Amino acid sequence: MDVLKAYWSAPELATNGIIFLHLLGALAVGVLIGYERSYHGRAAGIRTYALVCVASCLLTVINAYPAHWFGGLSTPPGLADPTRVMQGIMTGIGFLGAGVIMKEGLSIRGLSTAASIWMTAAIGVVIGVGFYGAAICAALIAVALMSGVRSIETALPHQTMMHLSLKFPHDRTPEAADIRALMDKFGWEVSDWTFHLAQEGTRFEYDLVLYAKAPTKPIKLVEALGRLDGLLEFRLSPTRS
């Protein structure tokens, strides 16, 4: 009972309340920066930036209250150093998170999953140190970000980014200007090009990065590409994680 009272005493609750305010500040900054990246169609958006910012804040702010570690029952300095354990855990989790990030063509997927794994590890560390209130707040923020932000992110104004790969026989390859005109016709602007002469000069490939400021239906472009003379193969994919 004494241990439980130590974890839920008035000073502990006040400390967790201060930590919660720090987490809200980190959440606001992460959402702001993430929305800027999401608006420009980057793979890492609101969820990824917010999760990383909140997790970093969580691990940093608890170091300001060493007297509250383990409910105030921690051993004297020099006998135990939880920060070393934190460093080892978060470094190892970084490798685990990297394993779920996949590159499919020109698209990158799994960034939000990797950020959520890192966030979960941070919450586990904070629970181990004894900041249960802060851990619960961080867990609620993480769940809200992962479950509710995707639909909000889609509804907010943003630029739609797509990657398009086109393959033609070398002797039937249209000019780049014709490809650009086709993209413009359906509301897409070409922001970058990659050209590739393949299969011993018998095939020519275009890789395009497309973006649209206004809502655009990719299916119309797909239908037009299906009727494009000489086209052997194409791939249209989003950039979102």
Secondary structure, DSSP 8 states (H G I E B T S, - for coil): -HHHHHHTSHHHHHHHHHHHHHHHHHHHHHHHHHHHHHHTT-SS-HHHHHHHHHHHHHHHHGGG-GGGGGGGT---TTT--HHHHHHHHHHHHHHHHHTT-EEETTEEE-HHHHHHHHHHHHHHHHHHHT-HHHHHHHHHHHHHHHHHHHHHHHHS---EEEEEEEEEEGGG---HHHHHHHHHHTT-EEEEEEEEEETTTTEEEEEEEEEESS---HHHHHHHHHT-TT--EEEEEE---
